[in-house]
Amino acid sequence: MADNVSTGVANSILDAMLNGNSFGGFFGTYAQLHTGPPGAAGTANVANSGTRQAAGTFSAPAGGASHNTAGINWTAVTANETYTHVSLWSASSGGTFIASGAITAGPILIGQNFTIPAAGMSVSLPVAS
């Protein structure tokens, strides 16, 4: 399955846009690392070092996209892994799966730190051209 906005979030956005129902968004987002595609529920292939980290704030949307304004850091990872994907959640545990996407990272060794730099993660929706 391709990475993108979760079905529940997409349905909420469409309902707000087309039916006038409210969609309040999320008051904080958390990033989780994966060693393969997260799947439709965002729960597949969670990295051993998959503790969710606060994603901080995102830039004001422009052109249908927004990016993280500060680095997202995992310190002293707990396993030798290669991260391939990241998922966004509404809470540090449990919560709502918001979206997922592929990332480019080399192998990470136990004890190393891993960072998605500021502006290193972009969340976008397709726009008319």
N, C-alpha and C positions, 0 to 999 in steps of 0.2 A: 504494500500500500504506500502510496506517495505521502510525503510529509506535507502538512498544511495545518490550517485551523481545524480544531476538533469539530465534529458534527454538532454537538450541543451548542458550542459558541456560535458557529455559523448560523444555526437555526435561530438563536436569540438575536443576532444582529439583523437577520432578514425580517424577523417578526417586528423588531423595533422600526426598521426602515419602511416596511411595506404595510404594517397593520397599526402603527402608532403605539405599540406596546413599549414599555421602557426596558432599556438595557443599561444597567449602571456600571458595567465594566468590573474591574477588579481593583481592590485597594492594596496593591502589592503583588508582585509576581516573583516566582522562585524558579530557578533553572536546575534541571537534573540532567546528568550525563548518561549516555547510552553507548553500548558497544555494537549496536546494530539498530535497525529501524525500530522506533518505539511502538509502532502499530496504532490501530484506531483508538485504543483506550489510553495510549501513552505509557503503558506499563511493561512492554516487552523489552528485553535486552538492557535492563537497568545495570549500569556499571557497579562494580563492587564498591567503588568510591562515589556512589551515586547520591550521597547526601545532598539534598536540595540546598542551594545557596540563594540568598536574596539577590534578585536581578536588579534592584535599585530602580531608578527612574528611566524613562524613555524620552527621547526627543519629541518635540511637537511634530505630529505627522506632516509630511510634505510629499506630494506625488504618490500618495497611497502607501507610504512606508514610514517607519519609525525605528530608531536604533537605541541600544543601551547607552547611557551617558557616562557610565563608569565601568571599570573592569569587574568581572564576576570571578571570584577566586575560590579554588579548592586548595587547601594546604595539606601537605604530607599525605598524598593519596595512599590508599591501603592495599593496592594490588597493581601488578604489572598489567597494563591494558592499553588498548588503542581506542580512543573515543571517536565515534563516527557521527553521533547525533546528540541533540539537546532537546529537551522538552520544557515547556513553560507550564507552571501550575499556579493556582491561586493561593496556595498555602504551603508551609514548610513540610507538612505531611498531610496525607489525605487531600482534601480540596478538589477543585475542578481542573481537569486537564484542559489547557487552553490551546496549545499548538505545539508542533515539533518541526524540526528541520535538520538537515545534514550540516556537519561541521568538518573542517579539515584539521586534523591533529596527528602528529606522529605518535609512536609508542611512548607511553609514560611509565616510569618505573616507580616502585614502592618508595614512598618518602618524598618524591618530587612534588612540586606545586604545579597546578594547572590553572591558567587564566584565559578567559574569553575577554579580550581587551575592550576598552570603550569603543563604541561604534563597530564592534566585531560581530554583533548579532543584530540582524535587521528583521523586522516583522512587517510583512507587506500584504496588501490585498490588491488583486488586479484592478486596473483602472482603464477606462476607455481611452483609445488613442486615435 
